[in-house]
């Protein structure tokens, strides 16, 4: 009999190479914004591979929801840290955004070169409706496992209604949910306790709901991470200033999007109106209406929706390249802006995760995060509604009264091809039980055929 393997440590729960393969597979499925991305991680990490327990997953998601920046990418970074330490965090976080960076870089190039993306639009005609079904599946699964008390169900519904019907600011919803969870925890003993039974008789996850990460917080560790993180964050902007001068477009974009990275509470939608207004009216990087086209491209590529800033940087630098070739300038600006947007995400997670781990046993914090977890279900549902409205209904190129006002879409008519493909996606996932990748492939192929036929008519 072969000797048994030693028990995994908190820094090496699974081999890093195996984890990297899993993160890369996840990154190829991260369509549909945060809702779709959380759905993919929920299914892969919690249900299929059983690498992390449900309550632990939701606890990490609740913490990431409190941070500025894309919560799904930060969740991947957090879980990567739990699985393989700092190396795992870097691998998970980087792989999570690489397909989106490559895809949006290519689409931005197509946009500025041709302005005609019939084939690409036909492809996304199939992908976007499929994502709606994936999001609904995520809401159902997370709700079943995260809302184990009627009070939490009510809190999730309240968060959904506040965001969808009353446009309550996201930070207000999160703060109210934390307060509600804390108050409910005082009158409902055990509200924050995870269920003892493992769902569906599945094996115990490698990282259980009660396990504690071995990496301890310390002032020395925090100072080292701050020093390295802040240096890496500032380095490309400083280098651009030295090479191209302080007044170059690269420095302007680097400084502007570095600031935007730390105020994106509530996800990409919360900051896009501000970014659009500055990019068009103040800096002149885009023409009125182009932010909407960039958002459409970002919504239909894998990775966080905040990746739209890459499109803004690409188009702006292509049109004002300075002394460089326009294509070189555009690519350089897009990569620089991507860097300054996502480096803070790694900094927030690596700096705060060890402290959050030690606070999981704090009852007051646990009940507050339980409230946030319930609200997150409503947030995912709200994002699903937003995505469905923008997929299934036509909208004008200019939204609202301002030049690039993104707050309220103008719904004109039902997009029947998208509606039909949405029905196909629901049938394949819920009736036939197809995997996400298989469903995306079938719907994408259908979209290409339908789109090319419609363009030829």
C-alpha positions as CSV (number, residue, x, y, z in Angstrom):
1,X,0.0,0.0,0.0
2,X,1.4,3.4,-1.0
3,X,2.1,5.7,1.9
4,X,-0.6,8.3,2.6
5,X,0.2,11.9,1.6
6,X,0.8,14.4,4.4
7,X,-2.2,16.6,5.3
8,X,-2.2,19.8,3.3
9,X,-1.2,23.0,5.0
10,X,-3.2,26.2,5.0
11,X,-0.7,27.6,2.4
12,X,-0.9,24.5,0.1
13,X,-4.4,23.1,0.4
14,X,-4.0,21.9,-3.2
15,X,-0.9,21.9,-5.4
16,X,-0.4,25.3,-7.0
17,X,-0.2,23.9,-10.5
18,X,-3.6,22.2,-10.0
19,X,-5.0,25.4,-8.6
20,X,-3.6,27.4,-11.5
21,X,-5.4,25.1,-14.0
22,X,-8.6,25.6,-12.1
23,X,-8.3,29.4,-12.0
24,X,-7.5,29.5,-15.7
25,X,-10.6,27.4,-16.5
26,X,-12.7,29.7,-14.3
27,X,-11.3,32.8,-16.0
28,X,-12.5,31.6,-19.4
29,X,-16.1,31.4,-18.0
30,X,-16.3,34.8,-16.3
31,X,-18.9,36.4,-18.5
32,X,-21.8,38.4,-17.3
33,X,-20.2,40.7,-14.7
34,X,-20.0,40.0,-11.0
35,X,-23.1,37.8,-10.9
36,X,-21.9,35.4,-13.5
37,X,-18.3,35.4,-12.1
38,X,-19.5,34.6,-8.6
39,X,-21.7,31.9,-10.1
40,X,-18.8,30.2,-11.8
41,X,-16.6,30.3,-8.6
42,X,-19.5,29.0,-6.5
43,X,-20.1,26.1,-8.8
44,X,-16.4,25.2,-9.3
45,X,-14.9,25.8,-5.9
46,X,-17.7,25.0,-3.5
47,X,-19.8,22.4,-5.3
48,X,-17.6,20.6,-7.7
49,X,-14.1,20.6,-6.3
50,X,-15.1,21.1,-2.7
51,X,-12.0,23.2,-2.0
52,X,-13.9,25.7,0.2
53,X,-17.0,25.5,2.4
54,X,-20.1,27.4,1.5
55,X,-20.1,29.6,4.6
56,X,-16.4,30.3,4.2
57,X,-17.0,31.3,0.6
58,X,-19.9,33.6,1.5
59,X,-17.8,35.1,4.4
60,X,-15.0,36.0,1.9
61,X,-17.5,37.4,-0.5
62,X,-19.0,39.6,2.2
63,X,-15.6,41.0,3.0
64,X,-14.8,41.7,-0.6
65,X,-18.1,43.4,-1.1
66,X,-16.9,46.0,1.5
67,X,-13.8,46.9,-0.6
68,X,-13.5,49.3,-3.5
69,X,-12.9,47.5,-6.8
70,X,-14.3,44.4,-8.5
71,X,-15.5,42.1,-5.8
72,X,-15.4,39.0,-7.9
73,X,-11.7,39.4,-8.8
74,X,-11.0,40.2,-5.2
75,X,-12.9,37.1,-4.1
76,X,-10.8,35.0,-6.4
77,X,-7.6,36.6,-5.0
78,X,-8.9,35.9,-1.4
79,X,-9.7,32.2,-2.1
80,X,-6.4,31.9,-3.9
81,X,-4.6,33.1,-0.8
82,X,-6.6,30.6,1.3
83,X,-5.5,27.8,-1.0
84,X,-1.9,28.7,-1.6
85,X,-0.8,31.8,0.3
86,X,0.5,34.9,-1.5
87,X,1.5,32.9,-4.5
88,X,-2.0,31.5,-4.8
89,X,-3.5,35.0,-4.5
90,X,-1.3,36.4,-7.3
91,X,-2.0,33.4,-9.6
92,X,-5.8,33.5,-9.0
93,X,-6.1,37.3,-9.3
94,X,-4.0,37.6,-12.4
95,X,-5.5,34.6,-14.2
96,X,-9.0,36.0,-13.4
97,X,-8.4,39.1,-15.5
98,X,-6.0,37.9,-18.3
99,X,-8.7,36.6,-20.7
100,X,-10.6,39.9,-20.4
101,X,-7.5,42.0,-20.9
102,X,-6.6,40.1,-24.1
103,X,-10.2,40.0,-25.4
104,X,-10.9,43.7,-24.8
105,X,-7.5,44.7,-26.2
106,X,-8.4,42.9,-29.4
107,X,-11.9,44.3,-29.5
108,X,-10.7,47.9,-28.8
109,X,-8.3,47.5,-31.8
110,X,-11.1,46.3,-34.0
111,X,-13.2,49.2,-32.9
112,X,-10.7,51.9,-33.7
113,X,-9.5,50.2,-36.9
114,X,-12.8,49.2,-38.5
115,X,-15.7,50.4,-36.4
116,X,-17.6,47.5,-37.9
117,X,-17.9,44.5,-35.6
118,X,-20.7,42.5,-37.2
119,X,-19.2,39.1,-36.6
120,X,-18.2,40.0,-33.0
121,X,-21.6,41.5,-32.3
122,X,-23.2,38.3,-33.7
123,X,-21.0,36.2,-31.4
124,X,-22.0,38.3,-28.4
125,X,-25.7,38.2,-29.5
126,X,-25.5,34.6,-28.3
127,X,-23.2,35.0,-25.4
128,X,-25.0,37.7,-23.5
129,X,-28.4,35.9,-23.3
130,X,-26.7,32.8,-22.1
131,X,-25.2,34.8,-19.3
132,X,-28.7,35.6,-18.0
133,X,-29.4,32.0,-17.4
134,X,-26.1,31.6,-15.7
135,X,-26.9,34.5,-13.4
136,X,-30.3,33.1,-12.5
137,X,-28.7,29.8,-11.7
138,X,-26.2,31.6,-9.4
139,X,-29.0,33.4,-7.5
140,X,-30.9,30.2,-7.0
141,X,-27.8,28.3,-5.7
142,X,-26.4,31.0,-3.5
143,X,-29.8,31.7,-2.0
144,X,-30.5,28.1,-1.2
145,X,-27.2,27.8,0.7
146,X,-26.8,31.3,2.1
147,X,-30.3,32.2,3.2
148,X,-31.1,29.6,5.8
149,X,-33.4,31.8,7.9
150,X,-36.6,33.7,6.9
151,X,-35.0,36.9,8.3
152,X,-32.1,36.6,5.9
153,X,-34.5,36.0,3.0
154,X,-36.3,39.2,3.9
155,X,-33.0,41.1,4.0
156,X,-32.0,39.8,0.6
157,X,-35.4,40.9,-0.9
158,X,-35.1,44.3,0.8
159,X,-31.6,44.8,-0.7
160,X,-32.8,43.8,-4.1
161,X,-35.8,46.2,-4.0
162,X,-33.7,49.0,-2.6
163,X,-31.2,48.8,-5.5
164,X,-33.7,48.0,-8.2
165,X,-36.7,50.2,-7.5
166,X,-35.4,53.0,-5.3
167,X,-31.8,53.3,-6.6
168,X,-30.4,53.4,-3.1
169,X,-26.6,53.9,-3.2
170,X,-24.7,50.6,-2.9
171,X,-22.6,51.6,0.2
172,X,-25.9,52.6,2.0
173,X,-27.4,49.1,1.2
174,X,-24.3,47.4,2.5
175,X,-24.1,49.5,5.7
176,X,-27.8,48.9,6.4
177,X,-27.4,45.2,5.8
178,X,-24.5,45.0,8.2
179,X,-26.5,46.9,10.9
180,X,-29.6,44.7,10.3
181,X,-27.4,41.6,10.5
182,X,-25.9,42.7,13.8
183,X,-29.4,43.6,15.2
184,X,-30.8,40.3,14.1
185,X,-27.9,38.4,15.6
186,X,-28.7,39.8,19.0
187,X,-32.3,38.5,18.9
188,X,-31.8,35.3,16.9
189,X,-29.1,33.1,18.5
190,X,-27.2,31.0,15.9
191,X,-28.0,33.3,13.0
192,X,-24.4,33.4,11.9
193,X,-23.6,29.7,12.5
194,X,-23.0,27.6,9.4
195,X,-25.2,24.5,8.9
196,X,-23.6,21.4,10.4
197,X,-24.6,19.1,7.6
198,X,-22.7,19.0,4.3
199,X,-25.1,19.7,1.5
200,X,-26.2,16.7,-0.6
201,X,-23.9,14.3,1.3
202,X,-20.9,15.7,-0.5
203,X,-17.4,15.3,1.0
204,X,-16.1,17.8,3.5
205,X,-14.4,20.7,1.8
206,X,-10.6,21.0,2.1
207,X,-11.0,24.4,3.7
208,X,-13.9,24.0,6.1
209,X,-16.0,26.7,7.5
210,X,-14.1,26.6,10.8
211,X,-10.5,26.3,9.6
212,X,-8.2,29.2,10.4
213,X,-5.4,30.3,8.0
214,X,-2.0,30.0,9.5
215,X,-0.6,33.3,8.2
216,X,-0.8,35.6,11.2
217,X,-1.2,39.4,10.8
218,X,1.7,41.6,12.1
219,X,2.9,45.1,11.8
220,X,6.0,44.0,10.0
221,X,4.0,42.0,7.4
222,X,1.6,44.9,6.9
223,X,4.4,47.4,6.4
224,X,6.2,45.1,3.9
225,X,3.0,44.6,1.8
226,X,2.2,48.3,1.9
227,X,5.7,49.3,0.8
228,X,5.8,46.7,-2.0
229,X,2.2,47.3,-3.1
230,X,2.4,51.1,-3.2
231,X,5.7,51.0,-5.0
232,X,4.4,48.6,-7.7
233,X,1.2,50.7,-8.0
234,X,3.1,53.9,-8.6
235,X,6.0,52.6,-10.7
236,X,4.5,52.7,-14.2
237,X,3.1,56.2,-13.7
238,X,6.5,57.4,-12.4
239,X,8.3,55.7,-15.3
240,X,5.8,57.3,-17.8
241,X,6.4,60.7,-16.3
242,X,10.2,60.3,-16.6
243,X,10.1,59.0,-20.2
244,X,7.2,61.0,-21.7
245,X,6.9,64.0,-19.4
246,X,4.4,65.0,-16.7
247,X,1.9,66.4,-19.3
248,X,1.7,63.1,-21.3
249,X,-1.6,61.3,-21.7
250,X,-0.1,58.2,-20.0
251,X,0.5,60.1,-16.8
252,X,-2.9,61.7,-16.9
253,X,-4.6,58.4,-17.4
254,X,-2.4,56.7,-14.8
255,X,-3.2,59.3,-12.1
256,X,-6.9,59.5,-13.0
257,X,-7.6,55.8,-13.0
258,X,-5.4,55.2,-9.9
259,X,-7.9,57.5,-8.1
260,X,-10.9,55.9,-9.6
261,X,-9.6,52.5,-8.4
262,X,-10.1,53.4,-4.8
263,X,-13.6,54.9,-5.1
264,X,-15.3,52.1,-7.0
265,X,-17.5,51.0,-4.1
266,X,-20.5,49.1,-5.4
267,X,-18.7,47.8,-8.5
268,X,-18.2,49.1,-12.0
269,X,-21.6,50.7,-12.5
270,X,-21.2,52.9,-9.5
271,X,-18.2,54.7,-11.0
272,X,-18.8,54.5,-14.8
273,X,-20.9,57.7,-15.0
274,X,-18.1,59.6,-13.3
275,X,-15.4,58.0,-15.5
276,X,-17.5,58.8,-18.6
277,X,-18.0,62.4,-17.7
278,X,-14.3,63.0,-17.0
279,X,-13.1,61.1,-20.1
280,X,-15.4,63.0,-22.4
281,X,-15.8,66.5,-21.0
282,X,-12.6,67.0,-19.1
283,X,-9.9,65.0,-20.9
284,X,-11.5,64.5,-24.3
285,X,-10.4,60.9,-24.6
286,X,-13.7,59.7,-26.0
287,X,-16.5,61.2,-28.1
288,X,-20.0,61.4,-26.6
289,X,-21.7,58.1,-26.7
290,X,-18.5,56.0,-27.0
291,X,-18.5,55.1,-23.4
292,X,-21.7,53.1,-24.0
293,X,-20.0,51.2,-26.8
294,X,-17.1,50.5,-24.5
295,X,-19.4,49.2,-21.8
296,X,-21.1,47.0,-24.3
297,X,-17.8,45.4,-25.2
298,X,-16.8,45.0,-21.5
299,X,-20.1,43.4,-20.7
300,X,-19.7,40.7,-23.2
301,X,-16.0,39.8,-22.5
302,X,-14.8,37.6,-19.6
303,X,-13.5,39.4,-16.5
304,X,-14.6,42.4,-14.4
305,X,-16.8,45.1,-16.0
306,X,-14.4,47.8,-14.7
307,X,-12.2,46.6,-17.6
308,X,-14.0,49.2,-19.6
309,X,-11.3,51.6,-18.4
310,X,-8.9,49.7,-20.7
311,X,-11.1,50.7,-23.7
312,X,-11.2,54.3,-22.6
313,X,-7.4,54.4,-22.3
314,X,-6.9,52.6,-25.6
315,X,-9.1,54.9,-27.7
316,X,-7.8,58.0,-26.0
317,X,-4.1,57.2,-26.5
318,X,-4.7,56.0,-30.1
319,X,-6.1,59.4,-31.0
320,X,-3.4,61.3,-29.1
321,X,-0.3,59.2,-29.3
322,X,2.2,61.9,-28.9
323,X,5.4,60.9,-30.6
324,X,4.6,57.1,-30.6
325,X,2.9,55.0,-33.2
326,X,-0.8,55.1,-32.5
327,X,-1.0,51.3,-32.0
328,X,1.9,51.2,-29.6
329,X,0.6,54.2,-27.7
330,X,-2.9,52.6,-27.4
331,X,-1.6,49.3,-26.2
332,X,0.8,50.9,-23.7
333,X,-1.9,53.1,-22.3
334,X,-4.4,50.2,-22.0
335,X,-1.9,48.0,-20.1
336,X,-0.8,50.9,-17.8
337,X,-4.4,51.7,-16.9
338,X,-5.2,48.0,-16.3
339,X,-2.1,47.8,-14.0
340,X,-3.1,50.8,-11.8
341,X,-6.7,49.6,-11.7
342,X,-6.0,46.1,-10.4
343,X,-2.8,46.4,-8.3
344,X,-4.9,48.0,-5.4
345,X,-7.1,44.9,-5.4
346,X,-4.2,42.7,-4.5
347,X,-3.0,45.2,-2.0
348,X,-6.4,45.3,-0.2
349,X,-6.7,41.5,0.0
350,X,-3.2,40.6,1.0
351,X,-3.2,43.4,3.6
352,X,-6.5,42.8,5.1
353,X,-7.2,39.0,4.8
354,X,-5.1,37.8,7.8
355,X,-6.9,40.3,10.0
356,X,-10.3,39.3,8.7
357,X,-9.5,35.7,9.3
358,X,-8.8,36.3,13.0
359,X,-12.0,38.2,13.3
360,X,-14.2,35.4,12.0
361,X,-14.8,34.2,15.5
362,X,-16.1,37.7,16.6
363,X,-19.8,37.3,17.0
364,X,-20.7,40.9,16.3
365,X,-18.6,40.9,13.1
366,X,-20.0,37.5,12.1
367,X,-23.6,38.6,12.4
368,X,-22.9,41.9,10.6
369,X,-21.2,40.0,7.7
370,X,-24.1,37.5,7.7
371,X,-26.4,40.5,7.0
372,X,-24.1,41.6,4.2
373,X,-24.1,38.0,2.8
374,X,-27.9,38.1,2.6
375,X,-27.8,41.5,0.9
376,X,-25.2,40.1,-1.6
377,X,-27.9,37.7,-2.9
378,X,-30.1,40.7,-3.6
379,X,-27.1,42.5,-5.2
380,X,-26.5,39.5,-7.6
381,X,-30.2,39.5,-8.5
382,X,-30.1,43.2,-9.1
383,X,-27.1,42.9,-11.4
384,X,-28.9,40.1,-13.2
385,X,-31.9,42.3,-13.8
386,X,-29.6,45.1,-15.1
387,X,-27.8,42.8,-17.4
388,X,-31.1,41.3,-18.7
389,X,-32.6,44.7,-19.4
390,X,-29.6,45.7,-21.4
391,X,-29.5,42.4,-23.3
392,X,-33.2,41.9,-24.0
393,X,-34.3,45.4,-24.8
394,X,-33.0,47.9,-27.4
395,X,-31.5,51.1,-26.0
396,X,-30.4,54.4,-27.5
397,X,-26.8,55.2,-28.1
398,X,-27.1,58.2,-25.8
399,X,-28.7,57.6,-22.5
400,X,-30.3,60.3,-20.4
401,X,-29.8,64.1,-20.9
402,X,-26.1,64.3,-20.5
403,X,-23.5,63.4,-23.2
404,X,-22.7,60.0,-21.6
405,X,-25.3,59.6,-18.8
406,X,-25.4,55.9,-18.0
407,X,-27.9,56.0,-15.2
408,X,-31.1,55.0,-16.9
409,X,-31.3,53.0,-20.1
410,X,-34.0,54.0,-22.6
411,X,-35.9,50.7,-23.3
412,X,-37.3,50.9,-26.8
413,X,-38.3,47.4,-27.9
414,X,-37.8,43.7,-27.1
415,X,-34.9,42.1,-28.9
416,X,-36.5,38.9,-30.0
417,X,-33.4,37.1,-31.2
418,X,-31.8,37.7,-27.7
419,X,-35.0,36.6,-26.0
420,X,-35.1,33.4,-28.0
421,X,-31.5,32.6,-27.2
422,X,-32.1,33.4,-23.6
423,X,-34.8,30.7,-23.6
424,X,-32.3,28.3,-25.2
425,X,-29.8,29.1,-22.4
426,X,-32.4,28.4,-19.7
427,X,-33.4,25.1,-21.4
428,X,-29.8,23.9,-21.7
429,X,-28.9,24.7,-18.1
430,X,-32.0,24.0,-16.1
431,X,-33.7,21.3,-18.3
432,X,-30.8,19.5,-20.0
433,X,-28.3,20.2,-17.2
434,X,-25.5,21.3,-19.6
435,X,-22.3,22.8,-18.2
436,X,-21.7,26.5,-18.5
437,X,-19.0,26.2,-21.1
438,X,-21.1,23.9,-23.3
439,X,-24.1,26.3,-22.9
440,X,-22.0,29.3,-23.8
441,X,-20.7,27.5,-26.9
442,X,-24.1,26.5,-28.1
443,X,-25.6,29.9,-27.6
444,X,-22.5,31.7,-29.1
445,X,-22.8,29.5,-32.3
446,X,-26.6,30.3,-32.4
447,X,-25.9,34.0,-32.1
448,X,-23.3,34.0,-34.9
449,X,-25.8,32.2,-37.2
450,X,-28.7,34.5,-36.3
451,X,-26.6,37.7,-36.4
452,X,-25.1,37.0,-39.8
453,X,-28.5,36.1,-41.2
454,X,-30.1,39.3,-39.8
455,X,-27.2,41.4,-41.2
456,X,-27.6,39.9,-44.6
457,X,-31.4,40.6,-44.7
